[in-house]
Amino acid sequence: MPYRIEVNGKRYTLDLPGDTPLLWALREGLGLTGTKFGCGRGLCGACTVHADGQPVRSCSVALADVANARLTTIEGVDELGARLQRAWLEEQVPQCGYCQSGMLMTAAALLREKPKPTDAEIGEAMTNLCRCGTYQRIRRAIHRAAGA
């Protein structure tokens, strides 16, 4: 059964099984490779995208479950996402870079909900894993983007 989805403001029809993980529908079906595969179990957050503005782990969400949602990937970030990307660079967050798109998507959802988050709120929201351990830089970048 074909599924119609909206990604980054564009509508697509994908002829994939409904139980296809959203991650693979995005990467393989649409060629949007900014969303990364990390653990495949929804634990690390490398695959985080937005569904109706809320962060979701795309490796753990079936295509059929988001057919009516507005999806945003790292390729479709708005000004807030761009501001976060600049703050990421200014704070020298990226090292290996693998977790960055998921981290940025989670941070953007946080700043939409809480434009001036506290350290505790950042810690609570940012459950993504960073293999390089740049958590302090991530926190500073989020504060920088919030203050911009």
For each residue, the residues with C-beta under 8 A, 3 or more apart:
1: 18
2: 13 14 15
3: 13 14 16 18 25 63 64 67
4: 11 12 13 14 67
5: 11 12 14 25 63 66 67 69 71
6: 9 10 11 12 69 70 71
7: 10 12 26 30 32 71 72 73 76
8: 32 71 72 73 75 76
9: 6 76
10: 6 7
11: 4 5 6
12: 4 5 6 7 29 30
13: 2 3 4
14: 2 3 4 5 25 29 30 63
15: 2
16: 3 20 25 29 63
17: 20 63
18: 1 3 62 63 64
19: 62 63 64
20: 16 17 24 25 29 62 63
21: 24 25 58 59 60 61 62 63
22: 25 26 49 56 58 59 61 62 63 65 66 71
23: 26 27 35 37 47 58 59
24: 20 21 27 28 29
25: 3 5 14 16 20 21 22 28 29 30 63
26: 7 22 23 29 30 32 35 49 58 71 73
27: 23 24 30 31 32 33 35 37
28: 24 25 31
29: 12 14 16 20 24 25 26
30: 7 12 14 25 26 27
31: 27 28
32: 7 8 26 27 35 73 75
33: 27
34: 73 74 75 101
35: 23 26 27 32 46 47 48 49 58 73 74 101 102
36: 46 47 98 99 101 102
37: 23 27 40 46 47 59
38: 43 44 45 46 47 59 98 99 102 129
39: 42 43 44 46 59
40: 37 59
41: 59 60
42: 39 47 57 59 60
43: 38 39 57 129
44: 38 39 47 99 102 128 129
45: 38 48 57 99 102 103 106 127 128 129
46: 35 36 37 38 39 98 99 101 102 128 129
47: 23 35 36 37 38 42 44 57 58 59 102
48: 35 45 55 56 57 58 101 102 103 105 106 128
49: 22 26 35 55 56 58 71 72 73 74 105
50: 53 54 55 56 70 71 72 105 108 109
51: 54 56 61 66 69 70 71
52: 69 70
53: 50 70 72 109 112
54: 50 51 109
55: 48 49 50 105 106 109
56: 22 48 49 50 51 60 61 66
57: 42 43 45 47 48 60 61
58: 21 22 23 26 35 47 48 49 61
59: 21 22 23 37 38 39 40 41 42 47
60: 21 41 42 56 57
61: 21 22 51 56 57 58 65 66
62: 18 19 20 21 22 65 66
63: 3 5 14 16 17 18 19 20 21 22 25 66 67
64: 3 18 19 67
65: 22 61 62
66: 5 22 51 56 61 62 63 69 71
67: 3 4 5 63 64
68:
69: 5 6 51 52 66
70: 6 50 51 52 53
71: 5 6 7 8 22 26 49 50 51 66
72: 7 8 49 50 53 76 77 105
73: 7 8 26 32 34 35 49 76 101 105
74: 34 35 49 77 81 101 104 105
75: 8 32 34
76: 7 8 9 72 73
77: 72 74 80 81 82 84 85 104 105 108
78: 81 82
79: 82 83
80: 77 83 84 108 111 112 145
81: 74 77 78 84 85 104 105 108
82: 77 78 79 85 86
83: 79 80 86 87 145 148
84: 77 80 81 87 88 104 107 108 111 141 142 145
85: 77 81 82 88 89 104
86: 82 83 89 90 145 148
87: 83 84 90 91 141 142 144 145 148
88: 84 85 91 93 94 100 104 141
89: 85 86 92 93 94
90: 86 87 141 144
91: 87 88 137 138 140 141 144
92: 89 137
93: 88 89 100 103 134 137 138 141
94: 88 89 97 100 134
95: 132 134
96: 99 131 132
97: 94 100
98: 36 38 46 131
99: 36 38 44 45 46 96 102 103 128 129 130 131 132
100: 88 93 94 97 103 104
101: 34 35 36 46 48 73 74 104 105
102: 35 36 38 44 45 46 47 48 99 105 106 128
103: 45 48 93 99 100 106 107 126 128 130 138
104: 74 77 81 84 85 88 100 101 107 108
105: 48 49 50 55 72 73 74 77 81 101 102 108 109
106: 45 48 55 102 103 109 110 125 126 127 128
107: 84 103 104 110 111 125 126 138 141 142 145
108: 50 77 80 81 84 104 105 111 112
109: 50 53 54 55 105 106 112 113 125
110: 106 107 113 114 117 121 122 125 126 142
111: 80 84 107 108 114 115 117 142 145 146
112: 53 80 108 109 115
113: 109 110
114: 110 111 117 121 125
115: 111 112 146
116: 146 147
117: 110 111 114 121 122 125 142 143 146
118: 121 122
119: 122 123 139
120: 123 124
121: 110 114 117 118 124 125
122: 110 117 118 119 125 126 138 139 142 143
123: 119 120 126 139
124: 120 121
125: 106 107 109 110 114 117 121 122
126: 103 106 107 110 122 123 135 138 139 142
127: 45 106
128: 44 45 46 48 99 102 103 106
129: 38 43 44 45 46 99
130: 99 103 133 134 135 138
131: 96 98 99
132: 95 96 99
133: 130
134: 93 94 95 130 137 138
135: 126 130 138 139
136: 139 140
137: 91 92 93 134 140 141
138: 91 93 103 107 122 126 130 134 135 141 142
139: 119 122 123 126 135 136 142 143
140: 91 136 137 143 144
141: 84 87 88 90 91 93 107 137 138 144 145
142: 84 87 107 110 111 117 122 126 138 139 145 146
143: 117 122 139 140 146 147
144: 87 90 91 140 141 147 148
145: 80 83 84 86 87 107 111 141 142 148
146: 111 115 116 117 142 143
147: 116 143 144
148: 83 86 87 144 145
